[in-house]
Amino acid sequence: MSRTLQFTLSGLSCNHCVSQVKKILEQRSDVTSAQVKMDHATVVSTAAPEVLIDVISDEGYHAHLDD
C-alpha cells in the first residue's frame, strides 16, 4: 500500500541537486511520485522510509523523515 512520506532534505545547493534527487526517486518501481524542493520532499511510495533515506544518502545528500 502506498503512503505519502515527508522528508526534510539538506545538502541540496542548486536546481541540479533537486533534479538529481527527484530523478533517483522516480526511477524506483516502488515510488509513484516525488516532489522535491531544496529543503524538503514529498514522496508517494510503498518503500520503507529508511530505504528512501538510504537512496538519497547514496547520492551525497541528507534526508530525515518528518514526524
Protein Blocks (a to p, Z undefined) as FASTA:
>chain_A
ZZddddddehiabfklmmmmmmmmmmpmkbfbdcddfkbccdddfbdfklmmmmmmmnop
acdddZZ
